[in-house]
Amino acid sequence: MNKIGLKSLSRLHPCNLALVYRYFSKVIGGNRALAHFLAYYVKPCPGDRLLDVGCGPGRLAENLPPGVDYVGIDSNELDISWARQKFQGMNGRDFRCCRLEEISAAESGFDIILMSGLLHHLSDPEHGWRVLLTLLRPGGFMNIGLYSELARQNVVGAREFIARRGYGHTVEDIRACRQAIITIQGDAPWRSVLRWTDFYSTSACRDLIFHVQEHRFTIPRIKAFLTNNGLAFIGFNIDPRTLARYRKRFLDDPAAVNLDFWDVFEHENPDTFSGMYQFCVQKP
Ligand SMILES: C[S@@+](CC[C@H](N)C(=O)[O-])C[C@H]1O[C@@H](n2cnc3c(N)ncnc32)[C@H](O)[C@@H]1O
């Protein structure tokens, strides 16, 4: 496949771009599609700037070709020092320990911004999202991951259970709560949290059902933000089988970019976004 840089990619009409994005999601599979979309199609050119917000230990930086100007930020010092060690001496990999709210406007002009699993833990997610948009250049892309209200109904139930029983956030409380959820009698649908592997690791379980702050999104809420901020929806990063089912259901939307249709689809299939809404938007 010919190399196509970001600059030429951004000249494509959003619908064509959406088809390309869909193709990669289809061929490669949901979870890894983003990395492959970046590495094998977008192929950020040397000199392109990429901001990875909530970069953790910098997993994404491993998938990028050299020459891309990568900035990873995370509020977790351990993750940042781990990432710095791993990429020590490699040009174009810059890891900073800071909060998204502290990024300076002097950092603007990024070609791509990635941000998964972070906005929904802020006190005002839309505000954080707007702050990041100011850092994106016109025509740039942003990939976002957000919790779904519909898909996380079991988490809502578990959180209510935790509040009713008054469990705290200590390791002992998390373990005791887990034991209680495993052994309680009855058929409460929210006990489907037991199916998630995160439930069985204390730190992941804390993130899953004990997080101090969790906003959950709906597709209309996402659509409202995109409309109010003039963003083009490029597509969901979703597994190919789900995408095929969507296309079969909505023959009028081969690019799979109609958010009203996706809302109907999600109501018909409430587990669709159990791994978060993962999607790409473009700034005009
Ligand atoms: C779901 S994790 C994503 C980790 C990483 N992207 C990966 O794939 O391994 C979210 C990350 O956001 C970081 N984080 C949470 N709130 C933040 C904030 N306000 N500013 C910057 N980073 C934050 C956390 O420390 C965590 O590493």
The ligand as an ORCA input file, in Angstrom:
! r2SCAN-3c Opt
* xyz 0 1
  C      -7.439      4.147     31.122
  S      -5.811      4.680     31.477
  C      -5.084      4.670     29.854
  C      -3.656      4.180     29.859
  C      -2.896      4.153     28.537
  N      -3.477      4.976     27.506
  C      -2.675      2.737     28.070
  O      -3.184      2.389     27.006
  O      -1.988      1.983     28.746
  C      -6.034      6.392     31.836
  C      -4.754      7.116     32.213
  O      -5.081      8.490     32.424
  C      -4.303      8.988     33.505
  N      -5.017     10.171     34.044
  C      -6.144     10.187     34.794
  N      -6.564     11.453     35.005
  C      -5.672     12.263     34.357
  C      -5.566     13.681     34.187
  N      -6.459     14.505     34.728
  N      -4.542     14.161     33.454
  C      -3.625     13.319     32.885
  N      -3.676     11.971     33.021
  C      -4.675     11.445     33.749
  C      -4.196      7.813     34.466
  O      -3.064      7.925     35.288
  C      -4.115      6.629     33.496
  O      -2.781      6.275     33.207
*
